[in-house]
Structure formats: C-alpha cells, structure tokens
C-alpha cells in the first residue's frame, strides 16, 4: 500500500525545560497517552531492563495524531527498537494488520507483549523478535517502519550494559543505529511504504535526509519538538557527555543549544506502489 503524505506546514512545539513540559501525564514507569482517539496505557516492570519511553519517542506519536497523517489501518508494520512496545501498542490500536516488534534487548519482547495484552489488543497480530537490525532477516517487506533510534554518544565511563544504554546510547557518536537503518531500509520497506522516524538533532539529521533523498525517497517533517537533552540519567557523567556532543557539533554532526535539542518527526516515503495482500 502507498502511505499518503501530509501536506500541512511543519509544526514546532517547544516543551518547557524540566518535568512540567513532559508529554507524559504520570510517573516514569507507568503512563497514559491518547493516540488517534484511543486512550492507551503503558507500563514498564523494571526501568533498568526496559527504558520507560522518553518524550523523544513519544513525540513521534504526538506528531502522528494530526490531521492528514498517514492511514495506519491494515498496514504490516515493523517497530524497530521496540523497547516497551509503545509504537506496537499504538499501531495495533490504530488498526494495523500486523506488527513485528524488533529489539536487541531480550526483555523487550515480554514487555511489549504484556503492554499489548494490557490494552485489550489482539496479541496474535504481534510478532516479537530479539535480534540486532544487522542480523535480522525479514520474511517480507513492510508497509511501514517506525523507529526512535538511540542518539547519545557512547563513552566507556558511563557504559551500563542495560536497558537504559540500549535505548539511549549508540557508538559512532550516537549514529550507529541510524547508520544501520540507512543500510537496511531498502530491504525492510516495500515500494510505496514509509519510514517514520523520531530523529534527534544530536545525530546529524541533514545526513539522513540527504542520503534518503538521493535514493529517491520523499521526505516530510511532520513536527519539530524542542526539549531537554536526557542527561538526568547520566548526571554523574553530564560533563563527559556534553563534551562528546560538543565535539559532534564542531564536526557538523549535531545541533543543540546549551542542554536543549530538537527531535524531528520525519516521514520518508519510498518510491513505487504496492498492492496490499
């Protein structure tokens, strides 16, 4: 199926610094949100194993709530880096035909399945896969791929080897998972399908846009969110992380002001058409 584009002007939302600007309405292990008219609830049993979604990830769903955003009914979707399953839950609630939740973290599968069932959704439409993107071989290509890649730079001083690091930190200056998405998207996405991405300004947005545009993808910014860099979890190593980010900025691979950055809700449409089976 072809994902129709949104033609409305790009919106920009500035989230106030600190907790008051959060898109969440509850504590950081359980929260409720509304997606396409359905009230949904998300829980994380152990935030050290599976990170409770941050505003960075939730911003993409907020952008997809607007008028003119792509239809999701009946799509075969890949939730790439599923984590707690927030995108899987939202897509199934919006009528997706099938969702594959892929995550390298083994704890993600159980958490995603639990959240799907807790919201009264059909878990038989969900397939959970524990694998890195590099080693994942899809049975078929997807109508839609949705992802919020980790975007903070790696440093041995704050390496944790837990769900927090899996969700937030990546090697190659925070670009490793973005690199993998760019390398694999043609094998994952069916002609006419869409890649929906919460893209951090800390991870070289122009490079992603330039590369996919050169490959024929149509690019659209649905909404831009300004928020705090998620340094609270790394308070002890804040200066180290900011130093690494400043190096990325000096190299032209990051944009931020003080401790504020932006997340762009992006839609990349692959050329061509595919008939839904």
Buried (B, 14 or more C-beta within 10 A) or exposed (E): BBBEBBEEEEBEBEBEEEEEBBBBEEEBBEBEBBBBEBEBEBBBBEBEBBBBBBBBBBBBBBBBBEEEBBEBEEBBBBBBBBBBBBBBBBBBBBBBBBBBBBBBBEBBBBBBBBBBEBBEBEBEBBBBBBEEBEEBEBEEBBBBBBBBBBBBBBBEEBEEEBBBBBBBBBEEBBBBBBBBBBEBBEEBBBEBBBBBBBBBBBBBBEBBBEEBEEEEBBBBBBBBBBBBBBBEBBEEBBEBBBEBBEEBBEEEBBBBEEBBBBBBBBBBBBEEEBEEE
